[in-house]
Amino acid sequence: MSGVASLPGTDPKQPYGPAGRSAWLEIDWRKHQHWVTVGDTPLNVIDLGEGDPVVFVHGLSGSWPNWLEQLPVFARNHRVIAMDLPGFGHSPMPAERITISAYARIVDGLLQALGVSAATLVGNSMGGFVSTELAIAFPQRVEGLVLVSPAGISTYRNREMERLEPYLRRLAPMVAAYTGWTATKSDWVASRPGLRNLALGFVTRHPSRLPAALAAEQMRGMGKPGFMEALRANIDYPISERLPEIACPTLIVWGDEDRVIPVADASVFEQLIPNSRKVIFEGAGHMAMLERPAAFNELLSEFVEEEPRPALEDSARLSS
């Protein structure tokens, strides 16, 4: 049975998007940027803070700034790590073909290179898929798993995606030119609510209500060469039969108005992963961590710190 509940200290009526001036605007991110080579692949990595590590993995067509509303907050008490996966952000394409399992090996190699034996993994969309694979293939590396609208269930052998892929490949140069233009003009596009809606309306529910600076940082990650290979990787890789192998505590977060991956997948993940629970954010889309950052951060903090949790029957719903 689904319940309607809020977590301690969380206002279920909070506004959409960040409230007030965000902490990430006060940080000189260049001081926390590093290049780390895993195998033959250089990775653009953000690493700051001290304490138990929390690792953030972005989704398809994303980059490390997808986690701007989380990184400064959790760096107060934790070591936080975010990267541009190969083919996205500033990280170049890998030598090998992009696959979910290859991405998981790269994240494992990155953590090894950074001296991180185990961490809490937080992944959005494809990043959730990669984090799930990491928790299965390298269970010693993942102490806790947070999946934000993860791919892997309805995306596998998705007929609509497979039908569109040949057209996308033919249109790839045009799509790359448009998204690349959006990335280079991100500040200008983000300053205009109508264009902001056009650029981010598929992944967020109310992009015009997000701060222009935050929206611009999301657009800067567009138009990267890894998109088509990564899209195929999301379609081709089955994982549902292996989800019961996940041994760590798992939190599943979804927006009830997700246009990218249906919210019904949340229940499937919850049913297949032992020791898991789902939380649904009302009025949010595919990127709950940006759309409801205060509530998301409260939820993530409670999960990471393993504080006593309220009794929530089988699941929780945070309303707008």
C-alpha positions as a LaTeX table, in Angstrom:
\begin{tabular}{lrrr}
\hline
Residue & $x$ (\AA) & $y$ (\AA) & $z$ (\AA) \\
\hline
Met1 & 0.00 & 0.00 & 0.00 \\
Ser2 & 1.32 & 3.46 & $-0.86$ \\
Gly3 & 1.32 & 6.12 & 1.83 \\
Val4 & 1.51 & 9.89 & 1.79 \\
Ala5 & 4.19 & 11.11 & 4.17 \\
Ser6 & 6.91 & 13.68 & 4.65 \\
Leu7 & 10.28 & 13.13 & 6.24 \\
Pro8 & 11.35 & 14.89 & 9.43 \\
Gly9 & 12.32 & 18.47 & 8.70 \\
Thr10 & 10.93 & 18.36 & 5.17 \\
Asp11 & 8.19 & 20.78 & 4.12 \\
Pro12 & 6.02 & 18.98 & 1.53 \\
Lys13 & 4.76 & 22.37 & 0.29 \\
Gln14 & 8.19 & 23.76 & $-0.55$ \\
Pro15 & 8.64 & 25.63 & $-3.85$ \\
Tyr16 & 9.77 & 24.07 & $-7.08$ \\
Gly17 & 13.52 & 24.42 & $-7.59$ \\
Pro18 & 16.09 & 25.99 & $-5.26$ \\
Ala19 & 15.00 & 28.58 & $-2.71$ \\
Gly20 & 17.32 & 31.55 & $-2.29$ \\
Arg21 & 20.91 & 31.74 & $-3.50$ \\
Ser22 & 22.42 & 28.30 & $-4.02$ \\
Ala23 & 25.68 & 27.34 & $-2.31$ \\
Trp24 & 27.28 & 26.18 & $-5.58$ \\
Leu25 & 27.43 & 29.78 & $-6.82$ \\
Glu26 & 29.95 & 30.62 & $-4.08$ \\
Ile27 & 32.46 & 27.90 & $-5.02$ \\
Asp28 & 35.46 & 28.23 & $-7.33$ \\
Trp29 & 35.02 & 24.84 & $-8.97$ \\
Arg30 & 38.40 & 25.05 & $-10.68$ \\
Lys31 & 40.01 & 24.34 & $-7.31$ \\
His32 & 38.21 & 21.01 & $-7.10$ \\
Gln33 & 38.58 & 19.86 & $-10.72$ \\
His34 & 41.08 & 17.10 & $-11.56$ \\
Trp35 & 41.94 & 14.88 & $-14.49$ \\
Val36 & 42.13 & 11.20 & $-13.57$ \\
Thr37 & 43.10 & 8.61 & $-16.16$ \\
Val38 & 41.40 & 5.23 & $-15.88$ \\
Gly39 & 42.94 & 2.75 & $-18.31$ \\
Asp40 & 43.46 & 4.88 & $-21.39$ \\
Thr41 & 40.56 & 7.25 & $-20.68$ \\
Pro42 & 41.01 & 10.69 & $-19.04$ \\
Leu43 & 38.08 & 11.66 & $-16.83$ \\
Asn44 & 37.06 & 15.13 & $-15.75$ \\
Val45 & 36.49 & 14.76 & $-12.01$ \\
Ile46 & 35.18 & 17.02 & $-9.25$ \\
Asp47 & 36.40 & 16.05 & $-5.77$ \\
Leu48 & 35.83 & 18.08 & $-2.61$ \\
Gly49 & 35.15 & 17.73 & 1.10 \\
Glu50 & 36.23 & 15.16 & 3.66 \\
Gly51 & 34.51 & 12.22 & 5.31 \\
Asp52 & 32.62 & 9.17 & 4.13 \\
Pro53 & 32.48 & 9.40 & 0.33 \\
Val54 & 29.34 & 10.02 & $-1.72$ \\
Val55 & 29.71 & 9.56 & $-5.49$ \\
Phe56 & 27.34 & 11.17 & $-8.01$ \\
Val57 & 26.84 & 9.77 & $-11.54$ \\
His58 & 25.02 & 11.81 & $-14.22$ \\
Gly59 & 22.63 & 10.57 & $-16.88$ \\
Leu60 & 22.42 & 10.47 & $-20.67$ \\
Ser61 & 23.32 & 13.83 & $-22.21$ \\
Gly62 & 24.27 & 15.05 & $-18.72$ \\
Ser63 & 27.49 & 16.02 & $-16.96$ \\
Trp64 & 28.74 & 16.53 & $-13.43$ \\
Pro65 & 26.85 & 19.89 & $-12.96$ \\
Asn66 & 23.63 & 17.85 & $-12.82$ \\
Trp67 & 24.54 & 17.58 & $-9.11$ \\
Leu68 & 25.28 & 21.25 & $-8.36$ \\
Glu69 & 22.50 & 21.44 & $-5.77$ \\
Gln70 & 23.96 & 18.44 & $-3.89$ \\
Leu71 & 27.75 & 18.70 & $-4.05$ \\
Pro72 & 28.32 & 21.77 & $-1.77$ \\
Val73 & 25.68 & 20.60 & 0.70 \\
Phe74 & 27.16 & 17.14 & 1.19 \\
Ala75 & 30.77 & 18.34 & 1.04 \\
Arg76 & 30.22 & 19.87 & 4.48 \\
Asn77 & 30.38 & 16.42 & 6.06 \\
His78 & 31.46 & 14.08 & 3.27 \\
Arg79 & 33.94 & 13.66 & 0.50 \\
Val80 & 31.87 & 14.16 & $-2.65$ \\
Ile81 & 32.95 & 12.99 & $-6.08$ \\
Ala82 & 31.31 & 13.60 & $-9.45$ \\
Met83 & 32.66 & 12.91 & $-12.90$ \\
Asp84 & 31.93 & 13.42 & $-16.56$ \\
Leu85 & 31.47 & 9.93 & $-17.96$ \\
Pro86 & 33.53 & 9.26 & $-21.10$ \\
Gly87 & 31.93 & 10.96 & $-24.10$ \\
Phe88 & 30.10 & 13.53 & $-21.95$ \\
Gly89 & 30.94 & 16.86 & $-20.37$ \\
His90 & 34.67 & 17.48 & $-20.81$ \\
Ser91 & 35.68 & 13.80 & $-20.78$ \\
Pro92 & 36.71 & 12.52 & $-24.23$ \\
Met93 & 35.24 & 9.46 & $-25.89$ \\
Pro94 & 36.64 & 6.19 & $-24.55$ \\
Ala95 & 38.81 & 3.90 & $-26.65$ \\
Glu96 & 36.33 & 1.05 & $-26.18$ \\
Arg97 & 32.67 & 1.06 & $-27.15$ \\
Ile98 & 30.33 & 2.67 & $-24.62$ \\
Thr99 & 28.37 & 0.09 & $-22.65$ \\
Ile100 & 26.75 & 0.11 & $-19.22$ \\
Ser101 & 29.18 & $-2.53$ & $-17.96$ \\
Ala102 & 32.16 & $-0.59$ & $-19.36$ \\
Tyr103 & 30.97 & 2.58 & $-17.63$ \\
Ala104 & 30.64 & 0.65 & $-14.35$ \\
Arg105 & 34.21 & $-0.63$ & $-14.71$ \\
Ile106 & 35.41 & 2.92 & $-15.34$ \\
Val107 & 33.66 & 4.24 & $-12.22$ \\
Asp108 & 35.15 & 1.35 & $-10.24$ \\
Gly109 & 38.59 & 2.18 & $-11.65$ \\
Leu110 & 38.13 & 5.85 & $-10.83$ \\
Leu111 & 37.28 & 5.09 & $-7.21$ \\
Gln112 & 40.27 & 2.80 & $-6.97$ \\
Ala113 & 42.51 & 5.54 & $-8.38$ \\
Leu114 & 41.10 & 8.01 & $-5.84$ \\
Gly115 & 41.67 & 5.62 & $-2.94$ \\
Val116 & 37.96 & 5.10 & $-2.26$ \\
Ser117 & 37.34 & 1.55 & $-1.10$ \\
Ala118 & 33.56 & 1.95 & $-0.73$ \\
Ala119 & 31.02 & 4.74 & $-1.11$ \\
Thr120 & 27.37 & 5.64 & $-1.38$ \\
Leu121 & 26.52 & 5.82 & $-5.10$ \\
Val122 & 23.89 & 8.29 & $-6.33$ \\
Gly123 & 22.89 & 8.02 & $-9.98$ \\
Asn124 & 20.31 & 9.70 & $-12.19$ \\
Ser125 & 18.80 & 8.05 & $-15.29$ \\
Met126 & 21.67 & 6.32 & $-17.13$ \\
Gly127 & 23.83 & 7.15 & $-14.11$ \\
Gly128 & 21.40 & 5.12 & $-12.00$ \\
Phe129 & 21.77 & 2.25 & $-14.48$ \\
Val130 & 25.56 & 2.46 & $-14.22$ \\
Ser131 & 25.41 & 2.66 & $-10.42$ \\
Thr132 & 23.12 & $-0.39$ & $-10.35$ \\
Glu133 & 25.57 & $-2.35$ & $-12.48$ \\
Leu134 & 28.40 & $-1.25$ & $-10.18$ \\
Ala135 & 26.51 & $-2.48$ & $-7.12$ \\
Ile136 & 26.03 & $-5.88$ & $-8.80$ \\
Ala137 & 29.44 & $-6.33$ & $-10.42$ \\
Phe138 & 31.52 & $-4.68$ & $-7.66$ \\
Pro139 & 29.41 & $-5.08$ & $-4.50$ \\
Gln140 & 32.32 & $-4.30$ & $-2.19$ \\
Arg141 & 32.51 & $-0.83$ & $-3.71$ \\
Val142 & 28.92 & 0.24 & $-2.94$ \\
Glu143 & 27.74 & 0.73 & 0.66 \\
Gly144 & 24.46 & 2.36 & $-0.32$ \\
Leu145 & 22.66 & 2.96 & $-3.59$ \\
Val146 & 20.41 & 5.88 & $-4.52$ \\
Leu147 & 18.63 & 5.62 & $-7.88$ \\
Val148 & 16.99 & 8.76 & $-9.26$ \\
Ser149 & 14.69 & 7.82 & $-12.16$ \\
Pro150 & 17.12 & 5.10 & $-13.25$ \\
Ala151 & 17.13 & 3.53 & $-16.68$ \\
Gly152 & 17.24 & $-0.24$ & $-17.07$ \\
Ile153 & 13.68 & $-1.54$ & $-16.86$ \\
Ser154 & 11.37 & $-0.06$ & $-19.49$ \\
Thr155 & 14.37 & 1.25 & $-21.46$ \\
Tyr156 & 15.54 & $-2.29$ & $-22.26$ \\
Arg157 & 14.47 & $-3.28$ & $-25.76$ \\
Asn158 & 12.16 & $-0.28$ & $-25.71$ \\
Arg159 & 10.30 & $-0.46$ & $-29.02$ \\
Glu160 & 9.84 & 3.28 & $-29.32$ \\
Met161 & 13.52 & 3.96 & $-28.70$ \\
Glu162 & 14.57 & 1.23 & $-31.13$ \\
Arg163 & 12.19 & 2.61 & $-33.73$ \\
Leu164 & 13.55 & 6.13 & $-33.31$ \\
Glu165 & 17.22 & 5.21 & $-33.16$ \\
Pro166 & 17.81 & 4.86 & $-36.95$ \\
Tyr167 & 16.17 & 8.26 & $-37.48$ \\
Leu168 & 18.23 & 9.75 & $-34.68$ \\
Arg169 & 21.38 & 8.40 & $-36.27$ \\
Arg170 & 20.50 & 9.97 & $-39.61$ \\
Leu171 & 19.63 & 13.20 & $-37.84$ \\
Ala172 & 22.65 & 12.98 & $-35.52$ \\
Pro173 & 24.64 & 15.77 & $-37.25$ \\
Met174 & 21.64 & 18.12 & $-37.06$ \\
Val175 & 20.88 & 17.14 & $-33.45$ \\
Ala176 & 24.53 & 17.57 & $-32.51$ \\
Ala177 & 24.63 & 20.99 & $-34.16$ \\
Tyr178 & 21.48 & 22.14 & $-32.35$ \\
Thr179 & 22.46 & 20.81 & $-28.92$ \\
Gly180 & 26.01 & 22.04 & $-29.42$ \\
Trp181 & 24.67 & 25.51 & $-30.26$ \\
Thr182 & 22.46 & 25.39 & $-27.16$ \\
Ala183 & 25.50 & 24.48 & $-25.05$ \\
Thr184 & 27.57 & 27.38 & $-26.38$ \\
Lys185 & 24.66 & 29.83 & $-25.99$ \\
Ser186 & 23.47 & 28.37 & $-22.68$ \\
Asp187 & 23.48 & 31.62 & $-20.72$ \\
Trp188 & 21.46 & 33.39 & $-23.44$ \\
Val189 & 19.00 & 30.49 & $-23.83$ \\
Ala190 & 18.58 & 30.09 & $-20.07$ \\
Ser191 & 17.79 & 33.79 & $-19.64$ \\
Arg192 & 14.66 & 33.36 & $-21.77$ \\
Pro193 & 11.97 & 31.24 & $-20.05$ \\
Gly194 & 10.44 & 30.11 & $-23.34$ \\
Leu195 & 13.75 & 28.82 & $-24.72$ \\
Arg196 & 14.57 & 27.33 & $-21.31$ \\
Asn197 & 11.32 & 25.35 & $-21.54$ \\
Leu198 & 12.25 & 24.17 & $-25.03$ \\
Ala199 & 15.75 & 23.07 & $-23.99$ \\
Leu200 & 14.89 & 21.38 & $-20.68$ \\
Gly201 & 11.15 & 20.67 & $-20.92$ \\
Phe202 & 11.63 & 16.97 & $-21.58$ \\
Val203 & 13.72 & 16.31 & $-18.45$ \\
Thr204 & 12.22 & 18.78 & $-15.95$ \\
Arg205 & 8.59 & 19.58 & $-15.25$ \\
His206 & 8.85 & 23.38 & $-14.92$ \\
Pro207 & 12.19 & 24.52 & $-16.42$ \\
Ser208 & 11.08 & 28.16 & $-16.54$ \\
Arg209 & 10.87 & 28.08 & $-12.74$ \\
Leu210 & 14.46 & 26.92 & $-12.32$ \\
Pro211 & 17.09 & 29.65 & $-11.80$ \\
Ala212 & 18.63 & 30.71 & $-15.10$ \\
Ala213 & 22.17 & 30.05 & $-13.84$ \\
Leu214 & 21.32 & 26.49 & $-12.83$ \\
Ala215 & 19.53 & 25.84 & $-16.12$ \\
Ala216 & 22.49 & 27.20 & $-18.08$ \\
Glu217 & 24.87 & 24.78 & $-16.38$ \\
Gln218 & 22.64 & 21.87 & $-17.41$ \\
Met219 & 22.60 & 23.02 & $-21.03$ \\
Arg220 & 26.39 & 23.27 & $-21.15$ \\
Gly221 & 26.51 & 19.47 & $-20.97$ \\
Met222 & 24.53 & 19.02 & $-24.20$ \\
Gly223 & 25.77 & 18.10 & $-27.65$ \\
Lys224 & 28.50 & 15.65 & $-26.64$ \\
Pro225 & 29.77 & 12.80 & $-28.85$ \\
Gly226 & 28.83 & 9.95 & $-26.50$ \\
Phe227 & 25.06 & 10.39 & $-26.86$ \\
Met228 & 24.22 & 7.88 & $-29.60$ \\
Glu229 & 26.47 & 5.10 & $-28.29$ \\
Ala230 & 25.18 & 5.63 & $-24.76$ \\
Leu231 & 21.57 & 5.61 & $-25.97$ \\
Arg232 & 22.13 & 2.24 & $-27.59$ \\
Ala233 & 23.86 & 1.01 & $-24.42$ \\
Asn234 & 20.73 & 1.86 & $-22.41$ \\
Ile235 & 18.53 & $-0.10$ & $-24.81$ \\
Asp236 & 20.76 & $-3.15$ & $-25.22$ \\
Tyr237 & 21.67 & $-4.11$ & $-21.66$ \\
Pro238 & 19.30 & $-6.31$ & $-19.60$ \\
Ile239 & 19.50 & $-5.97$ & $-15.84$ \\
Ser240 & 16.13 & $-6.78$ & $-14.27$ \\
Glu241 & 16.95 & $-10.45$ & $-13.60$ \\
Arg242 & 20.11 & $-9.41$ & $-11.72$ \\
Leu243 & 18.54 & $-6.75$ & $-9.50$ \\
Pro244 & 17.89 & $-9.24$ & $-6.65$ \\
Glu245 & 21.70 & $-9.58$ & $-6.38$ \\
Ile246 & 22.01 & $-6.06$ & $-4.96$ \\
Ala247 & 23.00 & $-6.46$ & $-1.32$ \\
Cys248 & 23.26 & $-2.85$ & $-0.11$ \\
Pro249 & 20.43 & $-0.60$ & 1.14 \\
Thr250 & 18.78 & 1.08 & $-1.84$ \\
Leu251 & 16.67 & 4.22 & $-2.15$ \\
Ile252 & 14.62 & 4.72 & $-5.31$ \\
Val253 & 13.51 & 8.29 & $-6.11$ \\
Trp254 & 11.18 & 9.34 & $-8.92$ \\
Gly255 & 9.16 & 12.30 & $-10.10$ \\
Asp256 & 5.52 & 11.46 & $-10.72$ \\
Glu257 & 5.57 & 13.55 & $-13.93$ \\
Asp258 & 8.71 & 12.01 & $-15.41$ \\
Arg259 & 8.42 & 12.20 & $-19.20$ \\
Val260 & 11.61 & 10.24 & $-19.88$ \\
Ile261 & 11.14 & 7.01 & $-17.89$ \\
Pro262 & 7.69 & 6.07 & $-16.52$ \\
Val263 & 7.22 & 6.34 & $-12.77$ \\
Ala264 & 5.75 & 2.82 & $-12.81$ \\
Asp265 & 9.34 & 1.55 & $-13.09$ \\
Ala266 & 9.90 & 2.70 & $-9.49$ \\
Ser267 & 7.67 & $-0.09$ & $-8.19$ \\
Val268 & 9.47 & $-2.66$ & $-10.34$ \\
Phe269 & 12.86 & $-1.63$ & $-8.94$ \\
Glu270 & 11.43 & $-1.69$ & $-5.42$ \\
Gln271 & 10.00 & $-5.18$ & $-5.89$ \\
Leu272 & 13.19 & $-6.63$ & $-7.38$ \\
Ile273 & 15.84 & $-5.05$ & $-5.14$ \\
Pro274 & 15.95 & $-6.44$ & $-1.58$ \\
Asn275 & 16.17 & $-3.88$ & 1.23 \\
Ser276 & 14.88 & $-1.07$ & $-0.97$ \\
Arg277 & 12.16 & 1.55 & $-0.79$ \\
Lys278 & 10.81 & 4.16 & $-3.17$ \\
Val279 & 9.92 & 7.81 & $-2.68$ \\
Ile280 & 7.85 & 9.63 & $-5.30$ \\
Phe281 & 8.04 & 13.41 & $-5.65$ \\
Glu282 & 4.80 & 14.93 & $-6.85$ \\
Gly283 & 5.07 & 17.66 & $-9.47$ \\
Ala284 & 8.63 & 16.69 & $-10.43$ \\
Gly285 & 10.02 & 15.27 & $-13.65$ \\
His286 & 13.16 & 13.29 & $-14.48$ \\
Met287 & 15.60 & 15.29 & $-12.34$ \\
Ala288 & 14.13 & 15.43 & $-8.84$ \\
Met289 & 17.51 & 16.44 & $-7.39$ \\
Leu290 & 17.26 & 19.79 & $-9.23$ \\
Glu291 & 13.51 & 20.19 & $-9.16$ \\
Arg292 & 13.04 & 19.50 & $-5.41$ \\
Pro293 & 16.59 & 20.00 & $-4.10$ \\
Ala294 & 15.77 & 20.77 & $-0.46$ \\
Ala295 & 13.53 & 17.72 & $-0.03$ \\
Phe296 & 15.88 & 15.54 & $-2.08$ \\
Asn297 & 18.88 & 16.59 & 0.00 \\
Glu298 & 16.98 & 15.92 & 3.21 \\
Leu299 & 16.06 & 12.49 & 1.95 \\
Leu300 & 19.58 & 11.71 & 0.78 \\
Ser301 & 21.12 & 12.96 & 4.03 \\
Glu302 & 18.80 & 10.75 & 6.05 \\
Phe303 & 19.74 & 7.77 & 3.87 \\
Val304 & 23.48 & 8.43 & 3.96 \\
Glu305 & 23.62 & 9.06 & 7.70 \\
Glu306 & 21.41 & 6.03 & 8.41 \\
Glu307 & 19.27 & 7.99 & 10.84 \\
Pro308 & 16.09 & 6.34 & 12.15 \\
Arg309 & 13.45 & 6.43 & 9.43 \\
Pro310 & 9.73 & 6.99 & 9.90 \\
Ala311 & 7.41 & 4.06 & 9.36 \\
Leu312 & 6.25 & 4.40 & 5.78 \\
Glu313 & 4.28 & 1.24 & 5.11 \\
Asp314 & 5.68 & 0.25 & 1.66 \\
Ser315 & 6.56 & 3.60 & 0.09 \\
Ala316 & 6.37 & 7.33 & 0.49 \\
Arg317 & 5.10 & 10.21 & $-1.56$ \\
Leu318 & 6.34 & 13.78 & $-1.17$ \\
Ser319 & 3.81 & 16.25 & $-2.50$ \\
Ser320 & 4.41 & 19.60 & $-4.07$ \\
\hline
\end{tabular}
